[in-house]
Amino acid sequence: MKTPAPARACGIRLALLSLLAVLQTTCAQKDGIDIYSLTVDSKVSSRFAHTVITSRVVNKADAAQEATFQIELPKKAFITNYSMIIDGVTYPGNIKQKEAAQEQYSAAVARGESAGLVKATGRKMEQFQVSVSVAPSAKVTFQLVYEELLKRQLGMYELLLKVRPQQLVKHLQMDIHIFEPQGIRFLETESTFMTNELEEALTTSVNQTKAHIQFKPTLSQQQKSPEQQDTVVDGNFIVRYDVNRTLSGGSIQIENGYFVHYFAPEGLSTIPKNVIFVIDKSGSMSGKKMQQTREALIKILEDLKPTDQFNLISFSGQATQWKPLLVPASAENVKEAKSYTASIQASGSTNINDAMLMAVELLKKATREELLSSESVSLIILLTDGDPTAGETNPTEIQKNVKNAIDGQYSLFCLGFGFDVSFAFLEKMALENGGLARRIYEDSDSALQLQDFFQEVANPLLTAVSFEYPSNAVEVTQDNFRLFFKGSEMVVAGKLQGQSPDVLFAKVRGQLPRQNLTFQMESKVAEQEEEFRSPKYIFHGFMERLWAYLTIQQLLEKMVSASDAEKQALETQALGLSLNYSFVTPLTSMVVTKPEGQEQSQVAEKPVEDENENEHRRFYSRKGLITSKAGLGDSCLIQDLGHQSHTVTNSSEIKAWDTEDPYYQVGKEDKGEGEIDSTLALATDCGLLGSPQTSPTTPPAAPIQAPAVILPLPGQSVDQLCVDIKHSQEPMNLLSDPEQGLEVTGQYEMKKAQFSWIKVTFKQPQLQVYASPEHVVVTRNQRNSEYKWKETLFSVMPGLKMTMDKEGLLLLSSPDKVTIGLLSWNGPRQGIRLLLQDTNRFSSHVNGTLGQFYQDVLWEPSAADDSKRTLRVQGQDHPATRELKLDYQQGYPGTEIPCWCVEL
């Protein structure tokens, strides 16, 4: 094996989402630390994931070097074990009560050592990192184990592995074993680094109840090219799946005296809902946040059902309601609400208390006047990006006022936009009122995050759900739930008391608008025990650990809204389980031991959400606001969003200020009011760098233009057909083939001579792809996924393969079906371009503006001019001329091709 270039730093990162773990084993090859083996073994038994990450390194240098083991794991996961083996000696991590580990933690801090091993990173992850000194020729094995219960959201479970080796690894292997006794309904994979060649290293086998996915690339498969030692393995690998469900909607699974009861009934009708959207329009929401909120809310309003009722409240220093009463979600009312939403502008302070009380009073008034159906449920959805600054500003008082006002009648869902709002404040207020809180991250997909959240609560199916088991036979976790939503799942875990019964009976009761439902089910204990006893791919004893994991999570959640007296009892119970089952939770710490002579007292603690806010606020505070330029001479005063002032006098000082933050992007201006996201822009505006550097001038437009669409016509003696669109106002039906289950629509902009968006809809699988110059959004099961152009994508699902290369070509293909291509074209007439392949697969029923050319087409030559013909399509004649056009199908800059051109 050829040794990688010595100056190159390397790192490996593996991640699981919902499993969402990311491993990054970093090393400096110049120091001789080499990873020769990296394995990830994840066993998912009945949704409970047990993951073991093992990294083996060797020091090839002549002197001792430092090796670093770094992973990222989901916030919902609990670390259960960590160990380090050096020269046959194991150095374990010991889990203790947090207070018991505090002495060692404090001593390490006093010595100036980096004692904390875990910190929040990204949206859903925490980072674990340990470094150790390695003697020459010595080998070290790092191993970390963590566990998590996968949560069903919008109809599926998801595992994501993020793979970023940044070097070639001799033995790189990932194995995922999934065992679901209910049966696997579907399974799909997606990757941002997979290629057709690398796909050979991936094997997927699925039967009725089991799946095994293995990725084991050879060294040559990992290489970008035979001449390069860089690895092509760099990105995400995702597995999504769901399970079969019976008419009873539930499944009871038993192992070793413990059981889990999953409940997600199918076939129920959606209960009508009354929903009030409470939207923060204070000054801090200005710019992109307000734009994304308006965009998301307009889409959410479109998704309301005619049986729903709704209203809008916007607030800053004062609260304003759109209508005096809730109104039905009729087409006319939704249209008017969308216009109102589009007009919301951000300014002023933040009065959360008055806005929330106004929302509750709207619902109470409608109830008193019998305007709400007794067959409906009522929800309040609050979106805010900051702490209260007007009216009642004491968070505790606001929580108290809202709880007293709601009085258990309605469910409250709180969305915190960004990191300038106390998530703990929103979480307690939501949990006290039968809802939940969610962080909305400031990013290009913020609007999609809002839409996805609404989809999770858009379809209530049952209310007042309770689980019942034989008295004195079981001890269970939470067994009462206020609402059950479509696409989710209720989970109850428990342990059998005394002598196990031969059959475990259960009833689940829930309320529909006009009736009470009772679901009955039973599970034969001996049969269940046997089912989980033998398979080698199962992590045995998982059911007991699942019960402990779920119990701890629910106890921690109850602590958020509990009184001081209740909180102590809940904490004692959660701490006992954390210690008994060796979980690193917010109540425990793991002390990592090392060889003698190295720093001894490193402590791993699980961050809580408030700590995450502080960390993110540190990152986001580097977004600056220019507060003053005049009178400062050659200096500039900048005030960050944390309200701290920074005086900078030259460009190097600004650059140094910026590069402290690895998350901060240079060179992009925020379109918000006064907000700058670029130190280059800051320095320029302060007059420190002179005039902004202009980007390289765009090459002059080629005289040969790219047509709107290029169509290959099967079975014709002509070449390709170039179509220019000259008349277009409304969105166009470009292609529709009912037998293919395919529809393509788009909006063509005449002034720019380009498609501003193209949407492809498939019936099987039910999936929609929306492409715009900004991004690609894939929607499946009401779940939105955003992809940037030119980011590699390789997705395989039943009936469809979706790939995107670094040139920005997205291909949607399926056996025996037409291949649809979407291209982000950067050349003349920049925009979205459409490509078609395998057009001989169109059925005889294809239609649409472009689809008509795949019906019976007749070519009539011109006797006088070989460069002109008449194209007869469905009884209409279209003049066609032979011209040179720019072929965009292979990406920019394109090549000139002769083409028969028609205008539509």
Order of alpha helices (4+ residues) and beta strands (2+ residues): beta-beta-beta-beta-beta-beta-beta-alpha-beta-beta-beta-beta-beta-beta-beta-beta-alpha-beta-beta-beta-beta-beta-beta-alpha-beta-beta-beta-alpha-alpha-beta-alpha-beta-alpha-beta-alpha-beta-beta-beta-beta-beta-beta-alpha-alpha-alpha-beta-beta-alpha-beta-beta-beta-alpha-beta-alpha-beta-beta-beta-beta-beta-beta-beta-beta-beta-beta-beta-beta-beta-beta-beta-beta-beta
